[in-house]
Amino acid sequence: IDIDRCINDLPDVIDDLHICGRDMEYDGRGGVVGAAGPLFLRRDPLTSKWTTIAGQMRFDVADVAALASHGIWEDVILHEMGHVIGIGTLWYLNGLVDRRNLEYRGSNAVRVWRDEWGCDASAGPPVERDGRPGDGTHGGHWDERCLRDEFMTGTANFGRNPISTLTVASIEDLGYEVDYGAADAYDGTDANCCRGGDGVRGPWSRRRPGGDRSAKSPRGNRSLSVTGRAAAVAHGREVLQK
């Protein structure tokens, strides 16, 4: 495994998901704070969906203390875990996003967007278009200006940062079993473009080689909600203990 990857060997048996995380020197304080993505995948023989067996998260050592002092260290970790399991990183491989126009096609997230949230029926949930293909922002998050403080948009800020049913539905589209009841309170009324219109996108991310998504330093006024954090952390601990 090269120097940019996690240095520990993988377990002999992985029956669910293995995530390796490490801190490392990257670009100094205030730049890219983290990068994450799958390392090894499995394909379900029944659904043909690709899901992650093992993935990695890397964080710039120069930013860790500041993230912790502002109370958003766990937020950044959980966001990067989302990229490890495939949000933004396995959308294309699983046929959920069209590379040509960045149209999201996964049936569960489209159902939440159109039927449950009552948003624009002529389009699916908006995917970030800022940046260029391969830079980690473009096509790797929900649209920032439209979905604002949703957890898997491209900007981490201080304050409320809810994990919505839209993100839960995308995880289901990727091939995982999900619990919609663990989502935070967030629907189309929280979005800027639910009734149509084109969101104006704001970048936060860059991509590193190997399919990773990299997070820039946070700005503004958001953090993960208590409910969302507790649900995600509890589930993570349960998985790791198995």
C-alpha positions as protocol buffer text, in pm:
chain_id: "A"
residue {
  index: 1
  type: ILE
  ca { x: 0 y: 0 z: 0 }
}
residue {
  index: 2
  type: ASP
  ca { x: 148 y: 335 z: -101 }
}
residue {
  index: 3
  type: ILE
  ca { x: 232 y: 614 z: 143 }
}
residue {
  index: 4
  type: ASP
  ca { x: -93 y: 800 z: 78 }
}
residue {
  index: 5
  type: ARG
  ca { x: -299 y: 503 z: 188 }
}
residue {
  index: 6
  type: CYS
  ca { x: -358 y: 356 z: 530 }
}
residue {
  index: 7
  type: ILE
  ca { x: -48 y: 171 z: 643 }
}
residue {
  index: 8
  type: ASN
  ca { x: -202 y: -122 z: 834 }
}
residue {
  index: 9
  type: ASP
  ca { x: -269 y: -453 z: 661 }
}
residue {
  index: 10
  type: LEU
  ca { x: -633 y: -545 z: 609 }
}
residue {
  index: 11
  type: PRO
  ca { x: -788 y: -816 z: 831 }
}
residue {
  index: 12
  type: ASP
  ca { x: -786 y: -1169 z: 697 }
}
residue {
  index: 13
  type: VAL
  ca { x: -1167 y: -1173 z: 696 }
}
residue {
  index: 14
  type: ILE
  ca { x: -1399 y: -877 z: 633 }
}
residue {
  index: 15
  type: ASP
  ca { x: -1762 y: -982 z: 664 }
}
residue {
  index: 16
  type: ASP
  ca { x: -1906 y: -633 z: 637 }
}
residue {
  index: 17
  type: LEU
  ca { x: -1698 y: -314 z: 606 }
}
residue {
  index: 18
  type: HIS
  ca { x: -1347 y: -216 z: 712 }
}
residue {
  index: 19
  type: ILE
  ca { x: -1248 y: 151 z: 728 }
}
residue {
  index: 20
  type: CYS
  ca { x: -893 y: 262 z: 791 }
}
residue {
  index: 21
  type: GLY
  ca { x: -836 y: 620 z: 902 }
}
residue {
  index: 22
  type: ARG
  ca { x: -511 y: 809 z: 951 }
}
residue {
  index: 23
  type: ASP
  ca { x: -375 y: 1159 z: 977 }
}
residue {
  index: 24
  type: MET
  ca { x: -99 y: 1272 z: 747 }
}
residue {
  index: 25
  type: GLU
  ca { x: 71 y: 1586 z: 621 }
}
residue {
  index: 26
  type: TYR
  ca { x: -104 y: 1722 z: 317 }
}
residue {
  index: 27
  type: ASP
  ca { x: -135 y: 2092 z: 232 }
}
residue {
  index: 28
  type: GLY
  ca { x: -119 y: 2265 z: 570 }
}
residue {
  index: 29
  type: ARG
  ca { x: -383 y: 2431 z: 782 }
}
residue {
  index: 30
  type: GLY
  ca { x: -686 y: 2573 z: 608 }
}
residue {
  index: 31
  type: GLY
  ca { x: -671 y: 2371 z: 286 }
}
residue {
  index: 32
  type: VAL
  ca { x: -797 y: 2020 z: 219 }
}
residue {
  index: 33
  type: VAL
  ca { x: -884 y: 1865 z: 556 }
}
residue {
  index: 34
  type: GLY
  ca { x: -975 y: 1512 z: 450 }
}
residue {
  index: 35
  type: ALA
  ca { x: -1002 y: 1260 z: 169 }
}
residue {
  index: 36
  type: ALA
  ca { x: -1191 y: 932 z: 156 }
}
residue {
  index: 37
  type: GLY
  ca { x: -1304 y: 660 z: -77 }
}
residue {
  index: 38
  type: PRO
  ca { x: -1334 y: 284 z: -134 }
}
residue {
  index: 39
  type: LEU
  ca { x: -1029 y: 62 z: -173 }
}
residue {
  index: 40
  type: PHE
  ca { x: -1191 y: -275 z: -244 }
}
residue {
  index: 41
  type: LEU
  ca { x: -1543 y: -357 z: -361 }
}
residue {
  index: 42
  type: ARG
  ca { x: -1786 y: -649 z: -370 }
}
residue {
  index: 43
  type: ARG
  ca { x: -2063 y: -706 z: -623 }
}
residue {
  index: 44
  type: ASP
  ca { x: -2396 y: -847 z: -516 }
}
residue {
  index: 45
  type: PRO
  ca { x: -2476 y: -1144 z: -746 }
}
residue {
  index: 46
  type: LEU
  ca { x: -2850 y: -1071 z: -727 }
}
residue {
  index: 47
  type: THR
  ca { x: -2864 y: -693 z: -764 }
}
residue {
  index: 48
  type: SER
  ca { x: -2527 y: -638 z: -939 }
}
residue {
  index: 49
  type: LYS
  ca { x: -2469 y: -343 z: -703 }
}
residue {
  index: 50
  type: TRP
  ca { x: -2112 y: -258 z: -605 }
}
residue {
  index: 51
  type: THR
  ca { x: -2057 y: -189 z: -234 }
}
residue {
  index: 52
  type: THR
  ca { x: -1744 y: -126 z: -32 }
}
residue {
  index: 53
  type: ILE
  ca { x: -1549 y: -399 z: 147 }
}
residue {
  index: 54
  type: ALA
  ca { x: -1266 y: -176 z: 264 }
}
residue {
  index: 55
  type: GLY
  ca { x: -1205 y: 196 z: 241 }
}
residue {
  index: 56
  type: GLN
  ca { x: -980 y: 466 z: 376 }
}
residue {
  index: 57
  type: MET
  ca { x: -1005 y: 810 z: 526 }
}
residue {
  index: 58
  type: ARG
  ca { x: -709 y: 1049 z: 544 }
}
residue {
  index: 59
  type: PHE
  ca { x: -702 y: 1377 z: 732 }
}
residue {
  index: 60
  type: ASP
  ca { x: -454 y: 1661 z: 718 }
}
residue {
  index: 61
  type: VAL
  ca { x: -275 y: 1660 z: 1056 }
}
residue {
  index: 62
  type: ALA
  ca { x: -248 y: 2040 z: 1038 }
}
residue {
  index: 63
  type: ASP
  ca { x: -629 y: 2076 z: 1052 }
}
residue {
  index: 64
  type: VAL
  ca { x: -730 y: 1815 z: 1308 }
}
residue {
  index: 65
  type: ALA
  ca { x: -684 y: 2030 z: 1620 }
}
residue {
  index: 66
  type: ALA
  ca { x: -883 y: 2318 z: 1472 }
}
residue {
  index: 67
  type: LEU
  ca { x: -1166 y: 2089 z: 1364 }
}
residue {
  index: 68
  type: ALA
  ca { x: -1185 y: 1940 z: 1712 }
}
residue {
  index: 69
  type: SER
  ca { x: -1177 y: 2279 z: 1884 }
}
residue {
  index: 70
  type: HIS
  ca { x: -1470 y: 2397 z: 1670 }
}
residue {
  index: 71
  type: GLY
  ca { x: -1668 y: 2080 z: 1748 }
}
residue {
  index: 72
  type: ILE
  ca { x: -1687 y: 1954 z: 1390 }
}
residue {
  index: 73
  type: TRP
  ca { x: -1419 y: 1684 z: 1387 }
}
residue {
  index: 74
  type: GLU
  ca { x: -1681 y: 1407 z: 1408 }
}
residue {
  index: 75
  type: ASP
  ca { x: -1885 y: 1581 z: 1139 }
}
residue {
  index: 76
  type: VAL
  ca { x: -1594 y: 1567 z: 896 }
}
residue {
  index: 77
  type: ILE
  ca { x: -1526 y: 1202 z: 981 }
}
residue {
  index: 78
  type: LEU
  ca { x: -1890 y: 1104 z: 922 }
}
residue {
  index: 79
  type: HIS
  ca { x: -1901 y: 1295 z: 594 }
}
residue {
  index: 80
  type: GLU
  ca { x: -1591 y: 1110 z: 474 }
}
residue {
  index: 81
  type: MET
  ca { x: -1745 y: 781 z: 588 }
}
residue {
  index: 82
  type: GLY
  ca { x: -2029 y: 863 z: 349 }
}
residue {
  index: 83
  type: HIS
  ca { x: -1778 y: 877 z: 65 }
}
residue {
  index: 84
  type: VAL
  ca { x: -1621 y: 548 z: 179 }
}
residue {
  index: 85
  type: ILE
  ca { x: -1952 y: 364 z: 149 }
}
residue {
  index: 86
  type: GLY
  ca { x: -2007 y: 512 z: -193 }
}
residue {
  index: 87
  type: ILE
  ca { x: -2189 y: 847 z: -178 }
}
residue {
  index: 88
  type: GLY
  ca { x: -2038 y: 1037 z: -469 }
}
residue {
  index: 89
  type: THR
  ca { x: -1769 y: 773 z: -523 }
}
residue {
  index: 90
  type: LEU
  ca { x: -1980 y: 476 z: -640 }
}
residue {
  index: 91
  type: TRP
  ca { x: -2272 y: 666 z: -792 }
}
residue {
  index: 92
  type: TYR
  ca { x: -2138 y: 622 z: -1146 }
}
residue {
  index: 93
  type: LEU
  ca { x: -2027 y: 261 z: -1112 }
}
residue {
  index: 94
  type: ASN
  ca { x: -2376 y: 170 z: -992 }
}
residue {
  index: 95
  type: GLY
  ca { x: -2549 y: 364 z: -1266 }
}
residue {
  index: 96
  type: LEU
  ca { x: -2705 y: 617 z: -1029 }
}
residue {
  index: 97
  type: VAL
  ca { x: -2570 y: 932 z: -1197 }
}
residue {
  index: 98
  type: ASP
  ca { x: -2535 y: 1000 z: -1568 }
}
residue {
  index: 99
  type: ARG
  ca { x: -2183 y: 1128 z: -1634 }
}
residue {
  index: 100
  type: ARG
  ca { x: -2296 y: 1334 z: -1931 }
}
residue {
  index: 101
  type: ASN
  ca { x: -2551 y: 1555 z: -1756 }
}
residue {
  index: 102
  type: LEU
  ca { x: -2508 y: 1462 z: -1387 }
}
residue {
  index: 103
  type: GLU
  ca { x: -2871 y: 1357 z: -1366 }
}
residue {
  index: 104
  type: TYR
  ca { x: -2936 y: 1144 z: -1056 }
}
residue {
  index: 105
  type: ARG
  ca { x: -3136 y: 833 z: -1153 }
}
residue {
  index: 106
  type: GLY
  ca { x: -3146 y: 618 z: -839 }
}
residue {
  index: 107
  type: SER
  ca { x: -3510 y: 525 z: -781 }
}
residue {
  index: 108
  type: ASN
  ca { x: -3517 y: 569 z: -404 }
}
residue {
  index: 109
  type: ALA
  ca { x: -3365 y: 917 z: -392 }
}
residue {
  index: 110
  type: VAL
  ca { x: -3578 y: 1025 z: -689 }
}
residue {
  index: 111
  type: ARG
  ca { x: -3885 y: 899 z: -502 }
}
residue {
  index: 112
  type: VAL
  ca { x: -3794 y: 1104 z: -194 }
}
residue {
  index: 113
  type: TRP
  ca { x: -3725 y: 1413 z: -406 }
}
residue {
  index: 114
  type: ARG
  ca { x: -4041 y: 1399 z: -616 }
}
residue {
  index: 115
  type: ASP
  ca { x: -4301 y: 1211 z: -413 }
}
residue {
  index: 116
  type: GLU
  ca { x: -4213 y: 1268 z: -47 }
}
residue {
  index: 117
  type: TRP
  ca { x: -4069 y: 1619 z: -74 }
}
residue {
  index: 118
  type: GLY
  ca { x: -4292 y: 1726 z: -364 }
}
residue {
  index: 119
  type: CYS
  ca { x: -4001 y: 1878 z: -554 }
}
residue {
  index: 120
  type: ASP
  ca { x: -3964 y: 1941 z: -926 }
}
residue {
  index: 121
  type: ALA
  ca { x: -4095 y: 1628 z: -1100 }
}
residue {
  index: 122
  type: SER
  ca { x: -3907 y: 1710 z: -1420 }
}
residue {
  index: 123
  type: ALA
  ca { x: -3571 y: 1635 z: -1261 }
}
residue {
  index: 124
  type: GLY
  ca { x: -3412 y: 1426 z: -989 }
}
residue {
  index: 125
  type: PRO
  ca { x: -3223 y: 1554 z: -687 }
}
residue {
  index: 126
  type: PRO
  ca { x: -2951 y: 1797 z: -800 }
}
residue {
  index: 127
  type: VAL
  ca { x: -2590 y: 1681 z: -805 }
}
residue {
  index: 128
  type: GLU
  ca { x: -2308 y: 1935 z: -764 }
}
residue {
  index: 129
  type: ARG
  ca { x: -2186 y: 2076 z: -1096 }
}
residue {
  index: 130
  type: ASP
  ca { x: -1922 y: 2320 z: -977 }
}
residue {
  index: 131
  type: GLY
  ca { x: -1565 y: 2241 z: -1065 }
}
residue {
  index: 132
  type: ARG
  ca { x: -1466 y: 1995 z: -1334 }
}
residue {
  index: 133
  type: PRO
  ca { x: -1488 y: 1616 z: -1370 }
}
residue {
  index: 134
  type: GLY
  ca { x: -1239 y: 1446 z: -1141 }
}
residue {
  index: 135
  type: ASP
  ca { x: -1186 y: 1731 z: -894 }
}
residue {
  index: 136
  type: GLY
  ca { x: -1406 y: 1585 z: -618 }
}
residue {
  index: 137
  type: THR
  ca { x: -1668 y: 1859 z: -612 }
}
residue {
  index: 138
  type: HIS
  ca { x: -1814 y: 1801 z: -957 }
}
residue {
  index: 139
  type: GLY
  ca { x: -2056 y: 1510 z: -941 }
}
residue {
  index: 140
  type: GLY
  ca { x: -1955 y: 1400 z: -591 }
}
residue {
  index: 141
  type: HIS
  ca { x: -2205 y: 1573 z: -360 }
}
residue {
  index: 142
  type: TRP
  ca { x: -2556 y: 1709 z: -353 }
}
residue {
  index: 143
  type: ASP
  ca { x: -2578 y: 2059 z: -496 }
}
residue {
  index: 144
  type: GLU
  ca { x: -2466 y: 2306 z: -228 }
}
residue {
  index: 145
  type: ARG
  ca { x: -2674 y: 2610 z: -317 }
}
residue {
  index: 146
  type: CYS
  ca { x: -2990 y: 2403 z: -361 }
}
residue {
  index: 147
  type: LEU
  ca { x: -2969 y: 2172 z: -60 }
}
residue {
  index: 148
  type: ARG
  ca { x: -2773 y: 2417 z: 155 }
}
residue {
  index: 149
  type: ASP
  ca { x: -2698 y: 2256 z: 492 }
}
residue {
  index: 150
  type: GLU
  ca { x: -2774 y: 1891 z: 401 }
}
residue {
  index: 151
  type: PHE
  ca { x: -2499 y: 1662 z: 529 }
}
residue {
  index: 152
  type: MET
  ca { x: -2368 y: 1539 z: 194 }
}
residue {
  index: 153
  type: THR
  ca { x: -2347 y: 1874 z: 19 }
}
residue {
  index: 154
  type: GLY
  ca { x: -1998 y: 1997 z: -52 }
}
residue {
  index: 155
  type: THR
  ca { x: -1952 y: 2246 z: 234 }
}
residue {
  index: 156
  type: ALA
  ca { x: -1904 y: 2170 z: 603 }
}
residue {
  index: 157
  type: ASN
  ca { x: -1996 y: 2463 z: 823 }
}
residue {
  index: 158
  type: PHE
  ca { x: -2073 y: 2526 z: 1188 }
}
residue {
  index: 159
  type: GLY
  ca { x: -2430 y: 2474 z: 1313 }
}
residue {
  index: 160
  type: ARG
  ca { x: -2703 y: 2240 z: 1188 }
}
residue {
  index: 161
  type: ASN
  ca { x: -2602 y: 1986 z: 923 }
}
residue {
  index: 162
  type: PRO
  ca { x: -2880 y: 1726 z: 891 }
}
residue {
  index: 163
  type: ILE
  ca { x: -2862 y: 1381 z: 736 }
}
residue {
  index: 164
  type: SER
  ca { x: -3179 y: 1383 z: 528 }
}
residue {
  index: 165
  type: THR
  ca { x: -3397 y: 1103 z: 393 }
}
residue {
  index: 166
  type: LEU
  ca { x: -3255 y: 1195 z: 52 }
}
residue {
  index: 167
  type: THR
  ca { x: -2907 y: 1085 z: 159 }
}
residue {
  index: 168
  type: VAL
  ca { x: -3049 y: 776 z: 329 }
}
residue {
  index: 169
  type: ALA
  ca { x: -3232 y: 694 z: 5 }
}
residue {
  index: 170
  type: SER
  ca { x: -2910 y: 732 z: -195 }
}
residue {
  index: 171
  type: ILE
  ca { x: -2740 y: 487 z: 40 }
}
residue {
  index: 172
  type: GLU
  ca { x: -3025 y: 245 z: -32 }
}
residue {
  index: 173
  type: ASP
  ca { x: -2977 y: 307 z: -406 }
}
residue {
  index: 174
  type: LEU
  ca { x: -2616 y: 198 z: -357 }
}
residue {
  index: 175
  type: GLY
  ca { x: -2734 y: -141 z: -232 }
}
residue {
  index: 176
  type: TYR
  ca { x: -2731 y: -108 z: 148 }
}
residue {
  index: 177
  type: GLU
  ca { x: -3009 y: -174 z: 396 }
}
residue {
  index: 178
  type: VAL
  ca { x: -3113 y: 153 z: 560 }
}
residue {
  index: 179
  type: ASP
  ca { x: -3327 y: 294 z: 839 }
}
residue {
  index: 180
  type: TYR
  ca { x: -3518 y: 602 z: 725 }
}
residue {
  index: 181
  type: GLY
  ca { x: -3619 y: 664 z: 1084 }
}
residue {
  index: 182
  type: ALA
  ca { x: -3259 y: 759 z: 1165 }
}
residue {
  index: 183
  type: ALA
  ca { x: -3270 y: 1058 z: 930 }
}
residue {
  index: 184
  type: ASP
  ca { x: -3291 y: 1414 z: 1063 }
}
residue {
  index: 185
  type: ALA
  ca { x: -3576 y: 1655 z: 1005 }
}
residue {
  index: 186
  type: TYR
  ca { x: -3516 y: 1793 z: 657 }
}
residue {
  index: 187
  type: ASP
  ca { x: -3737 y: 1807 z: 347 }
}
residue {
  index: 188
  type: GLY
  ca { x: -3803 y: 2010 z: 36 }
}
residue {
  index: 189
  type: THR
  ca { x: -3898 y: 2318 z: 238 }
}
residue {
  index: 190
  type: ASP
  ca { x: -3534 y: 2335 z: 352 }
}
residue {
  index: 191
  type: ALA
  ca { x: -3403 y: 2341 z: -4 }
}
residue {
  index: 192
  type: ASN
  ca { x: -3362 y: 2641 z: -233 }
}
residue {
  index: 193
  type: CYS
  ca { x: -3460 y: 2475 z: -562 }
}
residue {
  index: 194
  type: CYS
  ca { x: -3721 y: 2215 z: -469 }
}
residue {
  index: 195
  type: ARG
  ca { x: -3986 y: 2374 z: -690 }
}
residue {
  index: 196
  type: GLY
  ca { x: -3759 y: 2410 z: -989 }
}
residue {
  index: 197
  type: GLY
  ca { x: -3478 y: 2641 z: -1090 }
}
residue {
  index: 198
  type: ASP
  ca { x: -3110 y: 2577 z: -1118 }
}
residue {
  index: 199
  type: GLY
  ca { x: -2903 y: 2580 z: -803 }
}
residue {
  index: 200
  type: VAL
  ca { x: -2590 y: 2793 z: -801 }
}
residue {
  index: 201
  type: ARG
  ca { x: -2310 y: 2573 z: -680 }
}
residue {
  index: 202
  type: GLY
  ca { x: -2037 y: 2646 z: -430 }
}
residue {
  index: 203
  type: PRO
  ca { x: -1721 y: 2430 z: -419 }
}
residue {
  index: 204
  type: TRP
  ca { x: -1550 y: 2277 z: -119 }
}
residue {
  index: 205
  type: SER
  ca { x: -1383 y: 1965 z: -250 }
}
residue {
  index: 206
  type: ARG
  ca { x: -1105 y: 1828 z: -459 }
}
residue {
  index: 207
  type: ARG
  ca { x: -1044 y: 1477 z: -571 }
}
residue {
  index: 208
  type: ARG
  ca { x: -729 y: 1281 z: -515 }
}
residue {
  index: 209
  type: PRO
  ca { x: -621 y: 981 z: -724 }
}
residue {
  index: 210
  type: GLY
  ca { x: -802 y: 653 z: -662 }
}
residue {
  index: 211
  type: GLY
  ca { x: -1159 y: 779 z: -645 }
}
residue {
  index: 212
  type: ASP
  ca { x: -1128 y: 969 z: -319 }
}
residue {
  index: 213
  type: ARG
  ca { x: -1334 y: 1273 z: -230 }
}
residue {
  index: 214
  type: SER
  ca { x: -1145 y: 1542 z: -42 }
}
residue {
  index: 215
  type: ALA
  ca { x: -1296 y: 1797 z: 193 }
}
residue {
  index: 216
  type: LYS
  ca { x: -1178 y: 2155 z: 223 }
}
residue {
  index: 217
  type: SER
  ca { x: -1177 y: 2348 z: 547 }
}
residue {
  index: 218
  type: PRO
  ca { x: -1525 y: 2433 z: 676 }
}
residue {
  index: 219
  type: ARG
  ca { x: -1683 y: 2774 z: 665 }
}
residue {
  index: 220
  type: GLY
  ca { x: -2011 y: 2930 z: 774 }
}
residue {
  index: 221
  type: ASN
  ca { x: -2237 y: 2802 z: 1049 }
}
residue {
  index: 222
  type: ARG
  ca { x: -2322 y: 2431 z: 1050 }
}
residue {
  index: 223
  type: SER
  ca { x: -2253 y: 2100 z: 1227 }
}
residue {
  index: 224
  type: LEU
  ca { x: -2411 y: 1756 z: 1231 }
}
residue {
  index: 225
  type: SER
  ca { x: -2730 y: 1736 z: 1436 }
}
residue {
  index: 226
  type: VAL
  ca { x: -2725 y: 1545 z: 1763 }
}
residue {
  index: 227
  type: THR
  ca { x: -2977 y: 1291 z: 1630 }
}
residue {
  index: 228
  type: GLY
  ca { x: -2789 y: 1222 z: 1309 }
}
residue {
  index: 229
  type: ARG
  ca { x: -2452 y: 1196 z: 1483 }
}
residue {
  index: 230
  type: ALA
  ca { x: -2583 y: 961 z: 1753 }
}
residue {
  index: 231
  type: ALA
  ca { x: -2748 y: 732 z: 1499 }
}
residue {
  index: 232
  type: ALA
  ca { x: -2441 y: 717 z: 1273 }
}
residue {
  index: 233
  type: VAL
  ca { x: -2191 y: 668 z: 1556 }
}
residue {
  index: 234
  type: ALA
  ca { x: -2404 y: 399 z: 1723 }
}
residue {
  index: 235
  type: HIS
  ca { x: -2440 y: 208 z: 1397 }
}
residue {
  index: 236
  type: GLY
  ca { x: -2068 y: 241 z: 1323 }
}
residue {
  index: 237
  type: ARG
  ca { x: -1975 y: 105 z: 1663 }
}
residue {
  index: 238
  type: GLU
  ca { x: -2220 y: -182 z: 1623 }
}
residue {
  index: 239
  type: VAL
  ca { x: -2067 y: -276 z: 1287 }
}
residue {
  index: 240
  type: LEU
  ca { x: -1710 y: -255 z: 1415 }
}
residue {
  index: 241
  type: GLN
  ca { x: -1791 y: -479 z: 1712 }
}
residue {
  index: 242
  type: LYS
  ca { x: -1922 y: -760 z: 1493 }
}
